[in-house]
Amino acid sequence: AQHSFTFCQPEVDPSGMTWGRTARTVPKVSTSVCWLLLLDIINSTELGRSLPARELPLVFGKWFSECRQLVHQHNGTVDKFLGDALFAFWPDQADPPPPVHHMLDALLEKQRKSHPPFRWILHWGNVTVGGTPAASGERVMGEEVHFVFRLEKLAGGLQLPHLFSEAAAKRLLPLRSSREIGRYPLKGFDGKFRVFALESKT
C-alpha cells in the first residue's frame, strides 16, 4: 500500500556461530539491450540553498521515494541513486514494452505536479548487466549509460523537461509519436546526434 518497511538484523555474537565453506561466487556478467531512464532534479543546487536545512532531505527523500515507486510499479529496476538523480533500466522485449510506454504517461503526470521539478531522459541501447554489486542486485554499465548522462546535460542546456535518443524514438513507434529537436554534439562522442521530444497532445 502506501507503507515501506525496513528490516534490520539483530546483533549476534559471532563467536557462537558456525561457519561453513561455500563455493566461490562468480559474478554473472552479460550484455543486453535495455531501456535506460534518467530522472534528474532541475536546479538542485539553487533549490538546496532556498530550503531550510531540515526541510531539504525531506523534499529530496520524498521525491526519490515516489520516483522509485513509479519505476517499480512499471516493472523497472533502479540501478543507482545519485545526489539529485535516479537511474533505472528495463530489459528490452520483442516489441516496445508496455511498462516503458506507460511509464512515460506517469512521468508526464508527475512533472505537472511535482516538487521539486525534474526532467527525464530515455535511451535504448546495448549495455553490460551485472558484474558489480548494487542495491537492486544488478547494475548496467557501458558507453550507452554515459550517453544517457550526456543527453541529460544537453536537455539542461536546452531547458527541456524531457529528451530521448533517436534509438528510443524509433523503438517506441508506433506507440508514441515524437518530434525532432535537432542534431547536437555530445562530449566524449563523435559526430552529432538527433534528439527527440514527445509530440504535444492536442
N, C-alpha and C positions, 0 to 999 in steps of 0.2 A: 504494500500500500504506500503510504507516504512516510514510512519509517525506515531508518537504517540502523544496523546493529554492528557493534564492534566486539569481536570475541578475543579474549586475552587468555594466554596460557599461564596458569598459576606457577609461581616459582617452586622448584623442587630441588632437593639435594642431589647433585649429580653423582655423589659417592655411592648412592644406593641404587644407581641404575645399571642395567646390564647392557653392554654394547655388543652388537653383532657385526659381522663382516658382510658387506654387500658388494656387488659388482660395481665397478666404476661407472659413473653416469657419463654418457657421451652426449653432448648437446646435439639436438636434431636441427639440422640446417637444410632449408630447401628454398627454391625460387618459386615465386608465384605471381600471377597478375592480380593486382589488388586495386581497389578504390582507396584513395588516400584523402583524408579530410583534416584540414587545419582550422581551428577556431581560435580567434585572437581578439583580445580586448582592445578597443580603439583608444589611443591616447592614455594608456595605463599609467604612465609617469605623471601626467598632469592630474589624472584622477586621484592618484595616490596622495598628491600634495594638497588636493582640495578637501579630502576627507579626514576626519579626526582619526588619530592613530588606532583607537579601539574599534572604529567602525570599518576600517579598510579590510581586515581579514574576514569580517562577516560578509561584506559585499562580494569580495572575491570568492570566498568559500561557497556562498550560495550559488554564484554563477557556475563555478566548477561542478558542483553537485548536480545542478539542473542540466548542464550540458552532458555530463557523464550519463545521467539517466536517459536523456534523449538517444544517445549512442546505443546504450544497452537495449532500449525499447525497440530499436530498429536493427537489432542483431549485429551491431558492430563491436569492435574491440578497441578499448582505449589503450594506445601504445605508451603514451607518456603525458605527464603534466609538466608544463613549463611555468615560468614565473607569471605569465599573463596569457597563457595559451594552452590548448589541449589538442593533441594529435591522435587520430583514430584511423582504423582501416577496416575494410571488408574484403575478403577473398572474392574474386570475380566468379560469375556464373556463366552459363551458356548464353544467356541474354542479360540485358541490363537488369540487375537485381532489384525487385520491388522495394526492399528495405532502403536502399540508397535513394531511389526515386521519391519515396515518401518522406525520407529524412529531409530532403530539400524543402518540402512544404512545412515541416516542423521548424526548420531553421528560419525560414522567412517569417513565420508566425512569431517566433521568439524574438527576432530582431525588431518587430514592430512594438514590442512592449518591454524589451529587456533593459535592465540597468545592472551593470554598465553596458553601453553599446559595444557591439563586436562585429567583426567581419569573418567570412568563411571562404576557404579555398578548397576546390575539389579537383583532383587529378586521377588519372587512370594509367597505371604503368607496372612494369615488371620490377619486383623487389626481392630481397633476400629476407626470409622469415625465420626467426629463431636464432640460436647461437649465443645470445646473451640473456641473462635473467631480466624479467620485467614483472610488474605487479600483475599484469594480465596473463603471464605465462608465456607470451610470445612478444617478439619485437620485430619491427620491419626496419631494414636498412638499405642503403644503396643510393645511387645517383638520383633516382626518381624522388626520393624523400627530400634531398637537397633542393630539387627542382620545385617542390611544393613551397618550401620556405622562401625561395626567390620570388615565386609568384605572389606570396603574401607581401613582400616588400614592394613589389610593383603595384599591387592593389592599394597599399597605403599611400604610395606616391600619387596615384590617380584618384585617391579618395573615393574608392568604390566599396560598397558594402559586401560585395562578393565577387568572385572571379573563378573561372575554371579553364583548364587547358583545352587545347584543340582535341586531344585524345579523349578527354572526358566528354566534350561536347558531341563528338561523333558517336561515342559509345551510348550516350543517353537517348539518341534518336531511335525511334520516333516518339518516345515518351515525353521528351522535353525539347522545345524549340529554343534557340538561342540566337543572340546577335553578336557579331564580331566587334570587339572593342578596338582592335588594331594589332600591329606587329611591333614587338618590343624586344630589345636585348635583355638578357638576364646575366648577371655577374657570375662568372665561372662556367658559362655555357656559350658555345659558338653559335653565331647567327642570331636571327630574330625569330620570335615565336608568336603565333597567333593566339590571342586570348579572347575569352567569351564571357558573356553575362546572360542571365535568363531574360527572355522576352517578357516585357511587362504585360500583365493580364489586363485586358480592357473590360 
